[in-house]
Amino acid sequence: MSTEPFRILVIDDEASIRESLCAFLEDHDYAVESAESAEEALEMLQRTRFDLAIVDMRLPGESGDVFIVKAAQLLRDLRFLIHTGSVEFHLTEALKKQGITTEHVYLKPLNDLTVLVEGVRKLLNEKR
């Protein structure tokens, strides 16, 4: 009996990062789509169900943290991982209210993407 794969949305304005994350996650049997901005990602959320979003914080237009708050209102059970290049990044109270902790934050560049996949797996298994 096969179950539908988890659906992941990758939001990052850098095409090379988006593409490598998507390919790596697809190799681990996830259904993956991507967006280069928060606005594009929010439009996608209105027509497609996702289980998890991997979000860059510095995006053109709305920032990743604004996206997370809006996305959580659209899809209450959507989970989030943060993938940021900002070493000064800290969790805001709004992000903490969404259940995001420091273990959900990954700093770029990740030399080993399996670390991120383990975080994805752990967070998605909590949904089951």
C-alpha positions in Angstrom: 0.0 0.0 0.0 1.6 3.2 -1.1 0.9 6.5 0.5 1.1 9.9 -1.2 4.5 11.5 -0.7 4.8 14.5 1.5 4.6 17.8 -0.5 7.4 20.4 0.2 7.5 24.0 -1.0 11.0 25.5 -1.2 11.1 29.3 -1.2 14.4 30.9 -2.1 15.3 33.7 -4.5 18.6 32.1 -5.5 17.9 29.7 -8.3 20.9 27.4 -7.7 19.9 26.9 -4.1 16.3 26.3 -5.0 17.2 23.8 -7.7 19.7 21.9 -5.6 17.3 21.6 -2.6 14.5 20.5 -4.9 16.6 17.8 -6.6 18.0 16.5 -3.3 14.5 16.3 -1.7 13.1 14.6 -4.7 15.9 12.0 -4.4 14.4 11.3 -1.0 11.0 10.7 -2.4 9.3 14.0 -1.6 7.0 15.9 -4.0 8.7 19.3 -4.3 7.8 22.6 -5.9 9.6 25.9 -5.5 9.0 29.7 -5.5 11.4 32.6 -5.7 9.4 35.0 -3.6 7.0 35.0 -0.7 4.2 36.4 -2.9 4.6 33.6 -5.5 4.6 31.0 -2.7 1.5 32.4 -1.1 -0.3 32.1 -4.5 0.8 28.5 -4.7 -0.5 27.7 -1.2 -3.9 28.9 -2.3 -4.2 26.2 -5.0 -2.0 23.4 -3.7 -1.7 21.6 -0.4 1.8 21.4 1.1 3.0 19.7 4.2 6.2 21.7 4.8 7.8 24.9 3.5 11.6 25.5 3.6 11.9 29.2 3.7 14.8 31.7 3.1 14.5 34.8 5.2 15.8 37.4 2.8 13.5 37.4 -0.2 12.6 40.1 -2.7 9.3 41.8 -1.6 8.0 40.2 1.6 10.5 38.6 3.9 10.5 34.9 4.9 9.2 35.6 8.4 6.2 37.6 7.0 5.5 34.7 4.6 5.5 32.2 7.4 3.0 34.1 9.5 0.7 34.5 6.4 1.1 30.9 5.3 0.3 29.6 8.7 -3.0 31.5 8.6 -3.8 29.9 5.2 -2.8 26.3 6.1 -2.9 25.7 9.9 -1.0 22.4 9.7 1.8 23.6 7.4 5.2 23.0 9.0 8.3 25.3 8.4 12.0 25.0 8.3 14.2 28.1 7.9 17.2 28.0 5.5 19.0 31.3 5.8 22.4 32.8 5.0 21.9 35.5 7.6 24.2 34.7 10.6 22.5 37.5 12.5 19.1 35.7 12.2 17.1 35.2 15.4 13.7 33.8 15.9 11.0 36.5 16.4 8.1 36.0 18.7 5.8 35.7 15.7 7.9 32.8 14.4 8.0 31.1 17.9 4.2 31.3 18.0 4.2 29.2 14.8 6.1 26.5 16.7 9.5 27.2 15.1 12.5 26.6 17.3 16.2 26.9 16.8 16.3 23.3 15.7 14.2 24.3 12.7 16.8 26.9 11.5 19.6 25.9 9.1 22.4 28.3 8.1 23.6 28.5 4.5 25.7 27.1 3.1 24.9 23.6 4.2 27.8 21.3 3.3 25.7 18.2 3.9 22.1 18.4 2.8 21.3 15.2 4.6 21.2 17.3 7.8 18.3 19.3 6.3 16.5 16.1 5.1 16.7 14.7 8.6 15.1 17.8 9.9 12.4 17.5 7.2 11.8 13.9 8.1 11.6 14.6 11.8 9.1 17.5 11.4 6.9 15.5 8.9 6.8 12.4 11.1 5.3 14.6 13.9 2.4 15.3 11.5 1.5 11.6 11.0 
